């Protein structure tokens, strides 16, 4: 962090952590609270706390936080809701200033739970503490090899994407996100019921985090100051941080569901929220699938900015070319008019009959030419065409047999400053080494043309000047 340290820094980069409710039993989800820190190589000091154990995963176990020899930077409290107030008070009297409260069973269950949560909030104020949660699994700092999660984590590939969640939205699919889906990220902050720390705090922290370039936010309600939240979004845009938001609880039934699991009261006009996001330069999405797809794509695209919205596409079946053309036009992209010089370059692989230059027919041209020659010629022509701003094209899975030299062709457009998205029908990027290699080189891979095109649309929208 630059300048004065943000109070969340010691949450995501603690030098010492107490894990209250740590377990020796691999069948219990709390087992991984300590196990992950060991697996990931967390460089700080770990203090498991469990009165029934003398040692946990090779580390000395403590009966209570008061027995720990130092005042730790962070206490992760993984006991039941009934035990949480007692443990929080023990942490307070020990002098611990930062806690993550994992247990649910507070404001989200009704008046009784709200009363207990208010008691926790009073303790925080009395002892000048800060807390993430309750009902939160958080935080994760990939670069710092620190993770609070119920999943077994041995490696996480670092990226420049950071995530803010209001609830454990990610947790059931976490392993899938890191493997087949190939999500790479920097920080993850799950806020739970937002009793103390809110999305405004998390957003302001990540805006100044040099390891974060893209911020993806899931929220059911804005718990902090709404004006401050949107001012923070504007600040993010000014610092070239790309922000994607999914806000649930948009309907009356959805708002009721939000209240039942995090205690959120979703108020205000959704149309106003939508307009404010646009004015602040953030991108809003409607589905979880799109949320993760676009967040991953924006991370892969990095700092690249398309000159305009003119796209060139290449597909195998002609019918798909028509469909993708329609998709581009409906999504706000324009089909690039291929210049004379580019048309001349394409003659090397063109058939005798008249062929459209955009969309380009890969089916015919790879049938009668070497695939490496076809892709290399087409990509080079588009790279040198000043009227092409971005590329999207299909790759057949049989081309995985051609090896790294073939896939290296696709880096040329990216290196020339033209964002490129490819799709291989039905293939997730983490399911093959060459696709993972390509993504590591900042070319995102998708299982369908729709996802590839929406990624480029998202990039175009978040890099345009904000009106008003």
N, C-alpha and C positions, 0 to 999 in steps of 0.2 A: 504493500500500500504506500501511496505517496502522502506527504504531509503528516498531520496528526493521525494516529491510528484509530480506525473505526472500531466501535465497541464489539462488532461482530468478528473481528479478526481473531481473537482468542477462542471464539466458538469453532471456527473452521480450521484454525492452525494452533491448537493448544500444545503446550510443551509437556503438560501432564494431564491425565484424565482418570477419574474414578468411575468405575462401572458398577453401579449398585443393582444387585439382582443378577450378577454374573452366574453362569451355570457351568458345571462340568459334564452335564448330560447332553450328548450330541442330538438327542431326540427333541430337546427343548429349543425353542427359537432364540431364547436368550443366550444360548451357547455361542452364537456367532457374534454377539456384541463384543466379546473379547477375542474370539477366534479370528475375526476379520482384521483386527488391528495387528495381530501377529502375522497373519498370512500376507498382508499388504506391506509389512515392514515398517509400520509406524515408528518413527524415530524417537518419539517422546516416551515418558514414563507412564506405565499402565498399572492401575491399582484396582484389582477385582475386589468387590465387597459382597460377602455372603457369610453370615454367621455360622453356617453349617459346613463350611469347607475350609481346609487349611491351605490348600493350593488349587489353583485353577489354571489349566493348560501350562503348567510349569512356573506360574507366577504365584507369589505369596498372596493368600487371600486374607482380607481383613473383615473382622466382625461388624465394624461400623465405620463410617467415614471419619468419625472422631479419632479413630486409631491410626489413621494414615499420618506418616511423619511430616508431610508438608501440606500446605494449602494449595490444592490443585487448581489449574486454570479452568477446568470444566468437570462437572459431575453429570454423568448420564444416568438418569434414574429410571430403571427398568422394572420396578416393582408394581404391584397392583394399585388401582385407584385408592383402595382403602388404606394402603400403607404409604402412599405418596406424600400426604401432608406431614407425617412424622419424619420421613426421610428428608424432605425439603427443609424442615426446621433444623434437623441435625446438620445439614449442609450450611445453613445460615449461621448457626452458632459456631461452626468450624471456621467460618470466614470465607467460604467459597462464594464467589460472586456470579458465577455463570452455571446454569443448569439446563439440560434438555429433559423434558418430561414426556416419557413414551406412552404411558398408560392412557387409555380412553376411559370414559365413564364419568365425565364431568358435565359441562354445560350442554353437551349434546343429548343427555338423557333426561333433561327436564329440570324442575325447580331444585330438587335435592342436589343434583350434580352441579348446578349453577352456584348453589350456596357454598359447596366445597371449593369450587374453582375460585370464587370470590375470596375465600379464606387464603388460598394459595397466593392470590394477587396481593392481598394485604401483607403477607409475609415478605414478598418481594420488595414492597415499598418500605417496610420497616427496616429491612436489612440491606437496602440499596443493592438488590440483586437484579439480574436480567435472566429471562427464561424463554426458551423455544418450547412451544406446546401449550398445554398438554395435548395428548393424542397425536404425537409427532415422531417420525423416525428421521433424525437429522442431527447434524449435517454430514455431508460427504465432501471431502476435498481430495480430488484425485492426485493433484500435484504434491500434496502433503501426505499422501498415503494414509489418510484418516477416513474412516467410514463408520457411521452408525446405521446398521441394517440387520434385518433378520435373515437375509440371504447369505449363503456362503460365497465370499468374494476372495478370489486369489489374485486376480489382475483386473485392472480397469485401464483401458487405453485413454490417455489424456487428450483433451481437445480444448477448444476455446468457447464452448457452449456451457452456460450455467443455467440451472433450473430452479424456479421457485414454485413450490406447491403449497396449497392450503391443506391438503390431506394426503394420505398415503396412496395417491392415485397411481404412482409408478410402481409401487412395491410388488403387487402380484405378477407384473410382467417384467420385473427388473432383469432377471437372468436373460430372458429373450432379448431385451433391449441391448444388452451388452454383447450378445453372441450373434445370432442370426441377423438381427437388425443393425448391428455394428455401430451402436451409438457411442460416441466418445464425448467426454465432457470434462469440465473443470471443477465446478462446485454444484452442490445440490442442497437446497435449504427447504425442508418440509416444515411448515409453520403450524400445522394442526389447527387447534382451536383459536390460535392467535390471542391468547390471554394477555401477552405482553408484547413480544416482538411481532411486527406486522410486515406485510409486503412492502410498505414504504421504507422500513429499515433495511430489509434485504435488498431492495432495488437500489437504494442509495449506496449500499456497500459494494454491490457488484458493478455499478457504474464506474467506480474508481479502482476496480480490481484489474490490474494489467493482464491477468491471465484469462479474462473474460471479454469476448468480442460479441457474442450473441447471448441474449437473455430470453428465456422462455418462461412465461408465467401462467400458472393455473390458479384461478381464484373463483370463489363463490360469492365473495363480497369484499368490499374495500373496508378494512377495519381501521386503518390509519386515516389521516386527514386526506380526503379525496382530492382537494386542490394540490396538496403536496405530492400526491401520487402522480398526478398528471404533469406537474412541474418536473418531477424526476424523469418521467418518460421523455419530456422535451430535452432535458439535460443529456439523457442517454443518446438521443438522436444527434445532438450537437457534438457529442464525443464519438460519433460513428459507431455506436453500439446498436446492433440491430435487435429489435424487440418483437417477439410474437406472443400473443395473449389468447388464452382460451378462458372464457368466463361462463361457468355453468350456473344453474339455477335461474335460467332465463324465463321459464314458464312458472305459473303458479304451482304446479305439481313439483317442478324441479326445485323451487325455493323451499317448499315444504320438506323435500328430501334432504336438502342442504342443512336445514335446521335440525334434522334428526340425527346427523352423524358428526357435525362439527359445531352445532349450536349457532350457525351463521344465520343472521337475519338479512335476507337479500332484499334490499329496498331500492327504490329509484327507477327511473326509466331506462330500459335497456337501449333505447334509441339514443338517449343522451350519452350513455356510456360509449356506445359505438362511435358516435360523432366525435367525442372527446379523444378517443384513441386515434382516429384518423388525423385530427388536428395536431396531436402530439407526435405523429409519425410512426406509431406502432401498428403492427399488422395483427388483425383479429382473425381467428379461425374458429370453426364450429365443431370439429370432431377430434377425438383423441388421435386417430390415425394421421390426420392432417397435421395436427400439432407436432407430433414427433417427426414426421416426414420433413416438414418445413424447417423445424429447428435443426435437424441433422444437415439438411441441404445448406442452410445459411452458414453453419459452422464450416462445411466443406468449401463453400465459395470464398470464404475469407473476406479480404478487403476489396475484392474485385467489384467493379461497378460497370454495368453494361452501358454503352454509349446511348442506346435508345432501345426500342422494343421490337426491332426487326429480327426475325428468327428464320433460320434455315433448318430444315428437317430432312432426315433420310430414313426410309422404312423399307421393309421387305414386301409385303403384299400391297398392291396398288390401292385396294379398298381401305386399308388402314391409313394410307397417306391422306385420303379424303377425310377420314374421321379425325385425324390429328390436325389437319388444316382447319377444320371446323372448330376443333377444341381451342386452337391457338387464337383464332379470330374472336370466339366468344369470350375468351379469358382476357382480352385486351392486348394481345400481341399481334404484330403485323407480319405477314409473310414477306420476307425480304425479296426484292427484285434483284435477281442475280445479274451482276455486271458482265459486260462483253469479255473482259479479260478472264473472268472466272469460267464463263461458258467455253472459252477457248481451251482452258486448262482441262475441263471435263471431257473434251473430245477424245482424250486418250482412252477413256473407258466407256464412251457413249456408244449406243447401238446405231445401226445405219438409219433407222427410222427416227422421226422427230420425238424427242423426249423432253419432258418438263425438267427444269433445273431445280425447282423447289415446289413440292417435295421431290427428293431424289429417289429413284427406284433402285434399291439395293438388290431386290430379288433378281431382276434381269441382269444387272451388271456383274453381280458376283457369280451368276451362272456361267458367264462367258469370259470372266476375267479372274485372276487371282485375287482373293479377298483382301490381302494386304495391299495390293496395288489399288484396288477400288477405294478402300477406306483412306489410304494415304493420299490419293489424288483428290478425293472429295474434301477431306479436312483441310489440306493445303489450299485448295481453291477458296474455301470459305474463310480461312484465316486471312488471306490476302485481299478479300473483297471488302471495301470500305463501307458497303451498304448492308453488311451482315453484322449484327450486334451480339448474337448468341446462337448456340447450336444445340439441337436435341436429335438423337438418332438411336436406332435399334441395333442391337448386337445379338446374333443367334448364339445359343448356348454351345453349339458345336465349335464355335470359334475359341472356346476356352482351350481347345487342343493346340492352338497356334502359339500359345505361350506369351511371355512378357513382351517380346519384341512387337507383337501385334498390338497389344494394349498400350504400348508406349506412344503409338500414333496419336491417341486421344489427348495426350498431354499438350500437344502443340497449340491447340486453340486456347487452352487455359493459360499457357505461358505467354500467349500473345494478348492476353487481357480480355478474351472473349469467353464468358461463362459457358460451360458445357455440361449437359446432363444426358446420361444414356440410360436406356432400359433394356433389360434382358427378361423376357416374359416369364413371370412367375418366380424369378430368382431374387432372393433377398441378398443384400451385399455381403453379409457375414458368412454366407454359405459356401464360398469358394475363395481360395487364397488369392487368385488374381483380381477378384472384385474388391477384396479388402485392400490389396496393394494399390489399386486404382483410386479407391477412396482416400487412402493415405496420401496420395498425390493430389488431393483436392478436386477430384472429379466424382460427384455423387452418382450412385447407381441405384436404379429403381426397378421394381418388378412389373411396371406398366407404363404406357405412354402418358396416361393421365397424371401420374405422380411426378414424372419427369417434367412435364409442362408446368404443373402447378408450382414446382420448385423455382423455375425460372420466372414465372409470374410474380411469385413472392419476392424474389431478389429485385426485380424491376421496381416493384411497388415500394419496398423499404429503402430504396436508394434514390427515389425521386424527391425533389424539393417539396417541403411541406407548405401547403397553401394556408394563408391566414396567420 
